[in-house]
Amino acid sequence: IPSKALLHVSKLLTEARHAEQWGITFGEPKIDLDRLRGWKDEVVKGLTDGLGQLSKRRKVTFMQGRASFQDATALVIQNSDREEEILQFTHAIVATGSRPATLPGTFLDSPRILNSTTALELQDIPPRLLVIGGGYIGLELGSVYASLGSRVSVVEMTDGLLPGADRDLVRYVAKPLEQQFEAMMLKTKVTELAEVSDGIQVTLEGPEGTAAPQVYDKVLVSIGRRPNASGIGLQNTNVVINERGFIEVNDQLRTAEANIYAIGDVVGEPMLAHKASHEGRCAVEAIAGHRVAFEPQAIPAVVFTDPEIAWCGLTETQARSENRTVEIARFPWAASGRATTMGRGDGLTKLLIDPQTERILGVGLAGSGAGELIAEGVLAIEMGALASDLKLSIHPHPTLSETLMEAAEVFFGQSTHVYRPPRQPRTPTGR
């Protein structure tokens, strides 16, 4: 929530500058960092206070402290005064989430080193900011700081931003970010961090070898998150933690300890809040004795940059890795009336379709508001919709939602791309 509040401000600043193309010019924005930080904090406080009131109405007892499993039926809770209390329970749900991962071998304890939590505190706007990691967290926060006035550079170990996302979607994000950021360094890794008088000295190793160290005012480390499964006494139960640090659960979110369940980031990818909340519902219903299972066909993912990208179900990258034959229908937003009126033709809608059954297997979107549009794709996949269902569903005009219908029409127009797995060479047989 705090990052999305700041991303809204970032988008507003970007659109104000973009309006010059339409003949509307605004003065240079004046940023009151204290008021901006205060507004972000008010948003968070309003939502957390509302959750507290809802909990009271539903007779949920809230206890604040550090908890650890004493055994499979009791917790030891230590409050802020270091007083301990034993809480007996019949069932438990572990929802301890995750924490930012640290850069191996280059740990540096300095207020100039930020993570995805401390970066949201907006203590200042550093003149030069290095973002380590080209995933969604780094790009989202990097774009916030860039819009507020920082000169942002991004370093990413792989050969592209947002590893795992389809390249045809990523390019719509990469192009504007290249213009917004000071530098984008791919296939590059950080080998050393050192604090100096005027900042953090960073040594980088890229395709051409080790470059001369550069000094940045602050460095944001955003290389992923680690589950919070350790330090909570799970060793005193039969709960199993796998080699990646995640708690193992079945399709009802039940652990190896029959009365203990786990949900959210602590049970594995994708580490998304909406996945966690649905897992929580499933776990509670299982505890209540209902016949349920967490078996989603499509979990949406959204990158809240500008433009946004979003996808659900099967991706093209996944289809290639699994050697699955799919037909891909793409509709460019440059042909969308609504996108044109917004000056946002920089987008794409794609459908991944089973060529035999015409069933929609995956949906991908790049463009303004993609995160809102992806819900229709989720519904289509969960309902087992065919491309013809989407084509024949009348969408309002002119809207961006029409691009989903138009992509389905592309499928029937046969102007699609078919990905077929490469043929495997025959193995010679002998007598």
Sequence and secondary structure as in RCSB ss.txt:
>XXXX:A:sequence
IPSKALLHVSKLLTEARHAEQWGITFGEPKIDLDRLRGWKDEVVKGLTDGLGQLSKRRKVTFMQGRASFQDATAL
VIQNSDREEEILQFTHAIVATGSRPATLPGTFLDSPRILNSTTALELQDIPPRLLVIGGGYIGLELGSVYASLGS
RVSVVEMTDGLLPGADRDLVRYVAKPLEQQFEAMMLKTKVTELAEVSDGIQVTLEGPEGTAAPQVYDKVLVSIGR
RPNASGIGLQNTNVVINERGFIEVNDQLRTAEANIYAIGDVVGEPMLAHKASHEGRCAVEAIAGHRVAFEPQAIP
AVVFTDPEIAWCGLTETQARSENRTVEIARFPWAASGRATTMGRGDGLTKLLIDPQTERILGVGLAGSGAGELIA
EGVLAIEMGALASDLKLSIHPHPTLSETLMEAAEVFFGQSTHVYRPPRQPRTPTGR
>XXXX:A:secstr
 HHHHHHHHHHHHHHHHHGGGGT         HHHHHHHHHHHHHHHHHHHHHHHHHTT     SEEEEEETTEE
EEE TT  EEEEE S EEE   EEE   TT     TTEE TTGGGG     SEEEEE  SHHHHHHHHHHHHHT 
EEEEE SSSSSSTTS HHHHHHHHHHHHHHSSEEE S EEEEEEEETTEEEEEEEETTEE   EEESEEEE S E
EE  SSSSGGGSS  B TTS B   TTSB SSTTEEE GGGG SS  HHHHHHHHHHHHHHHTT       S   
EEE SSSEEEEEE  HHHHHHTT  EEEEEEEGGG HHHHHTT    EEEEEE TTT BEEEEEEEETTHHHHHH
HHHHHHHTT BHHHHHHS   SS TTHHHHHHHHHHHTT  EEE            
